[in-house]
Amino acid sequence: MCYSATASFVASGVIGTIGIATLRHVREPRALLFAAVPMLFSLHQFTEGFVWLGLKGHVGPVVLGHVTFLFMLYAQGVLPFLMPLAIRLMEPPGWRQKAITALTLIGAFVCVWMVYGLVFFESQCFVELHSIAYRNPFTGNFAVSVMYVIATCGAMVLSTHRVIRVYGVFNVIGVTIAHLVKAYAFASVWCFYAATLSIVLYWQFSRSTIDVETPNGVSPILRPFLFPWLRLKGAVGRISG
């Protein structure tokens, strides 16, 4: 995130709270990975907080190297595969499912490419205009970057679930703005923007407007929660009653 370690840690805490709240509403195993996205973004922001500490000299170069690798691993390697896969798991049969499957395969290729580059080529990070810029001579390939955006945002835009499509449109807007305004710190800025959109995911799960069996509607079947221990006893009692 921009500005400071404190800002990143605070953002991590807020997004993590939203992530826990989102997981409290998960009823279907196939929706679990997508519901976990806010929590994963929270951990991602927490990692960048330590990158800030390293760049400011508050932690050693070994720690800085490790947290930089972890941040870039999620931002560049994991995310382009995780996002289309999470959406593919929730998609009902049809042409959209086939298209998202193809995007998931593209995301898998991007993931392998990025992980290879991060493991075998040295990465660097530095502060530029109050943001962290990440550089790797292998992962900056333009064609692979285009596939990254297509796999990540394309799966969201193609989803049968209306709310996921809205989330995708907002992310496309964020990608465009981040590239035009802060291309030098694209990974940091866009990941923070996508993380803040986690409130959209909480909103859809808390309102039960996302259902694997009945897209864009509320399922007539009252399924048990996957994580009842995350819920307050009073809330569980009201639901079961």
C-alpha positions in Angstrom: 0.0 0.0 0.0 1.0 3.6 -0.4 2.6 5.8 2.3 3.8 3.7 5.2 4.1 0.5 7.1 1.4 1.7 9.6 -1.0 2.3 6.8 -0.4 -1.2 5.5 -0.9 -2.8 8.9 -4.0 -0.9 9.6 -5.4 -1.8 6.2 -4.5 -5.4 6.9 -6.5 -5.4 10.1 -9.5 -3.8 8.6 -9.6 -6.1 5.6 -8.9 -9.1 7.8 -11.9 -8.2 9.9 -14.0 -8.1 6.7 -12.5 -11.4 5.7 -13.5 -13.1 8.9 -17.0 -11.6 8.6 -17.2 -12.9 5.0 -16.2 -16.5 6.0 -18.9 -16.5 8.6 -21.5 -16.5 5.9 -20.1 -19.3 3.7 -22.5 -22.2 3.2 -21.1 -24.0 0.2 -17.6 -25.6 -0.1 -17.3 -24.5 -3.7 -17.7 -20.8 -2.6 -15.0 -21.1 0.1 -12.0 -20.1 -2.0 -13.7 -17.0 -3.4 -14.9 -16.1 0.1 -11.3 -16.4 1.4 -10.1 -13.7 -1.0 -10.5 -10.8 1.5 -8.5 -12.8 4.1 -5.8 -13.5 1.6 -5.6 -9.8 0.7 -5.3 -9.0 4.4 -2.3 -11.2 4.8 -0.9 -9.7 1.6 -1.2 -6.2 3.0 0.4 -7.4 6.3 3.4 -8.7 4.2 3.8 -5.3 2.5 3.9 -3.7 5.9 7.1 -5.6 6.6 8.4 -4.6 3.2 8.0 -1.0 4.3 9.8 -1.7 7.5 12.7 -3.3 5.6 12.9 -0.3 3.2 13.1 2.0 6.2 15.8 0.0 7.8 13.8 -1.3 10.7 14.3 -5.0 9.8 17.3 -6.6 8.2 18.0 -7.3 4.5 17.3 -11.0 4.9 13.8 -10.3 6.2 13.2 -7.7 3.5 14.2 -10.2 0.8 11.8 -12.8 2.1 8.8 -10.5 2.5 9.4 -9.0 -0.9 9.4 -12.5 -2.4 6.1 -13.3 -0.5 4.4 -10.1 -1.6 5.4 -10.6 -5.3 4.6 -14.3 -5.1 1.0 -13.6 -4.3 0.6 -10.5 -6.4 2.2 -11.9 -9.5 2.1 -15.6 -9.2 -0.8 -16.8 -7.1 -3.5 -14.2 -7.9 -3.8 -14.8 -11.7 -4.5 -18.5 -11.0 -6.4 -18.2 -7.7 -9.0 -15.7 -8.9 -10.3 -17.6 -12.1 -10.1 -20.9 -10.2 -12.2 -19.5 -7.4 -14.8 -18.3 -9.9 -14.7 -21.5 -11.9 -15.6 -23.5 -8.8 -18.8 -21.6 -8.4 -19.8 -21.4 -12.1 -22.7 -23.5 -13.3 -22.4 -25.6 -16.5 -22.5 -23.7 -19.8 -20.4 -21.6 -22.1 -19.3 -19.2 -19.4 -17.9 -22.2 -17.4 -15.9 -23.3 -20.4 -14.6 -19.8 -21.0 -13.6 -19.4 -17.4 -11.9 -22.8 -17.5 -9.8 -21.6 -20.4 -9.0 -18.4 -18.4 -8.0 -20.6 -15.4 -5.5 -22.5 -17.6 -4.1 -19.2 -18.8 -3.8 -18.1 -15.2 -2.0 -21.4 -14.4 0.5 -20.7 -17.2 1.0 -17.1 -15.9 1.5 -18.5 -12.3 4.2 -20.9 -13.4 5.9 -18.2 -15.5 5.9 -15.7 -12.6 7.0 -18.2 -10.0 9.9 -19.3 -12.2 11.0 -15.7 -12.6 10.7 -15.0 -8.9 12.7 -18.0 -7.9 15.5 -17.8 -10.5 15.8 -14.0 -11.0 16.6 -11.4 -8.4 13.8 -9.1 -7.5 14.1 -5.5 -6.3 11.8 -3.1 -4.5 12.2 0.6 -3.7 10.1 3.6 -2.7 9.0 5.9 -5.5 6.6 8.8 -4.9 5.3 7.4 -1.6 4.6 3.9 -3.2 6.6 0.7 -3.4 7.8 -0.3 -6.8 8.6 -4.0 -7.4 10.9 -5.1 -10.2 11.9 -8.5 -11.6 13.6 -8.8 -15.0 11.7 -11.9 -15.9 8.1 -11.3 -14.6 7.9 -7.9 -16.3 7.2 -9.5 -19.7 4.4 -7.5 -21.5 2.6 -10.4 -23.1 2.5 -12.3 -19.9 1.2 -9.2 -18.1 -1.6 -8.9 -20.6 -2.5 -12.6 -20.0 -2.4 -11.9 -16.3 -5.1 -9.2 -16.6 -7.2 -11.2 -19.0 -7.2 -14.3 -16.7 -7.8 -12.3 -13.5 -10.3 -9.7 -14.5 -11.8 -11.7 -17.4 -13.0 -14.5 -15.2 -14.8 -12.0 -13.0 -16.5 -10.2 -15.9 -17.7 -13.4 -17.5 -19.1 -14.9 -14.2 -22.8 -15.8 -14.2 -23.0 -14.2 -10.7 -24.0 -10.6 -11.2 -22.2 -9.4 -8.1 -18.9 -11.0 -9.2 -19.3 -9.2 -12.5 -19.7 -5.9 -10.7 -16.6 -6.7 -8.7 -14.8 -7.5 -12.0 -15.8 -4.2 -13.6 -14.5 -2.3 -10.6 -11.3 -4.2 -10.8 -10.9 -3.4 -14.6 -11.4 0.3 -13.7 -8.8 0.0 -10.9 -6.3 -1.7 -13.3 -6.7 1.1 -15.8 -6.4 3.9 -13.3 -3.4 2.2 -11.6 -1.6 1.8 -14.9 -2.3 5.4 -16.0 -1.5 7.1 -12.7 1.0 4.8 -11.0 2.4 2.4 -13.5 5.7 2.4 -11.7 4.1 0.9 -8.6 1.3 -1.0 -10.3 1.5 -4.2 -8.2 1.3 -2.4 -4.9 -1.4 0.1 -5.9 -3.7 -2.3 -7.7 -3.5 -5.0 -5.0 -4.5 -2.5 -2.4 -7.4 -1.3 -4.5 -8.6 -4.9 -5.1 -8.2 -5.5 -1.3 -10.4 -2.5 -0.5 -13.1 -3.9 -2.8 -13.4 -6.9 -0.4 -16.4 -5.1 1.1 -18.2 -6.0 -2.1 -17.5 -9.7 -1.4 -18.7 -9.4 2.2 -21.9 -7.7 1.0 -22.8 -10.5 -1.4 -22.1 -13.3 1.1 -23.9 -11.6 4.0 -27.0 -11.0 1.9 -26.9 -14.5 0.5 -27.1 -13.1 -3.0 -24.4 -15.5 -4.2 -25.5 -19.1 -4.4 -23.8 -21.8 -6.5 -27.0 -23.6 -7.3 -29.1 -20.5 -8.0 -27.0 -17.7 -9.5 -28.3 -14.2 -8.9 -30.9 -15.4 -6.4 -31.2 -16.7 -2.8 -31.3 -20.4 -2.5 -34.5 -21.8 -1.0 -32.5 -24.4 0.7 -31.1 -23.3 4.1 -27.7 -24.9 4.2 -25.6 -25.1 7.4 -22.7 -22.7 7.8 -19.2 -24.1 7.1 -17.7 -22.3 10.0 -20.2 -22.2 12.8 -17.4 -21.5 15.3 -16.9 -18.1 13.7 -20.5 -17.1 14.4 -21.9 -15.8 17.7 -24.1 -18.2 19.6 -27.0 -15.8 19.4 -26.8 -15.6 15.7 -26.6 -19.3 15.3 -29.6 -19.7 17.6 -31.7 -17.3 15.6 -30.9 -19.0 12.3 -31.5 -22.5 13.6 -34.8 -21.3 15.2 
